[in-house]
Amino acid sequence: MPKISKLQFYAVLLILTTPLAFLITPGMLTSVLFNNAWMAIAAAIIPSILIISMYIYIIRKNPRPFPLMLEDCLGSIWGRIVAVVYSLFFLLTAGFIVRIFTDFIETNVLPGTPISVFIAVMLFTGFYVIKSGLQVLMRCLEIVVPIGVIFSLLIMLISLTENVDFSNLLPIVNLKPLGLVIGTAHVLVFIGKLMPVLTLAYFCEENVKIETIIFKALALFLLLILLPSLAVIMVFGDTLSNYLSFPTFSLVRSISIGKFIKNIDIVFIGIWILGIFGSMSISWFMFCYSLQQALRLKDYRFLAAPSALIIGVAAIQLAPNIIELQLLLTKVLPFVYAFFLILIPFFLFIICLFKPDVKKNAPREETA
């Protein structure tokens, strides 16, 4: 495995969490917290730090990356069984990302085009990346991610300077505790998508400060979902936002700079597609790598071709329409994600508390 640089590691952390969250989190939060949707992001700060700290502690206590660390913690047989199950989870995740991409493009960009066309294009490109190796994707991400972050921050700041009504944020005290818990859980599920650091951290260059980079990525991620959550409420209000499938995209479409620069949504679509492609490719890579390690195969790249067919079929079969996909996204998948990305790592964390310290081969933070 080629070494991952500091910028590449930072980029992959943002790709894992941000593209989908930036598009759908504002709608998910307003559906349960209405005008107080932004409070869920504030409430998620401390739990997010705890989750990140849990991942870092697991890395420090295990000499081998995920999924091999499962064998160190659970034993050879159970560890390999759980690794195979995890590989299927990553495959499902890749299929879900592809389906979100196709439904978004079908609904907002090219209606009437068969979704099989979008799926084929996405999978063909992803297949090329997996066959070429992870380093090819990493080199793309270190170019795409800075551009995407700058553009996202820019359009959010522009949206907060025009056609906003700050009274839409009131009343602040009208807050239901259950809604706050559900909204915070939605945010934490996206934080849990950082779980692949249990693999990727082991392939970073020696001078990469893992803890510092992860916490910086967390801070930027929270900012990138806070700004659209505030902007959507102030521009559309909580009632209208609940009827929009992708309120962030609707916000971008409504932006006009100087009353003559409009339709910048095409730029947003181009950058967002690159982000979705990166997120899907990382999940796809995690499937191939996890299965290869569990089955003791010589290479993971030959798994790309058969798994591409499975991802395509899964993307089509997940839900018959976008309405049921939204229900799946809000009612079912958060529990599945929480189980694999937070609950099982927490179980590993408990086991690691009673393991002796391991110094060799574990990634270390560079001392000042």
Salt bridges, closest charged atoms under 4 A:
GLU71 OE1 - ARG296 NH2 2.64
ASP72 OD1 - ARG64 NH2 2.84
ASP103 OD1 - ARG99 NE 2.95
GLU211 OE2 - ARG60 NH2 2.50
ASP265 OD2 - ARG253 NE 3.76
ASP357 OD1 - LYS61 NZ 2.93
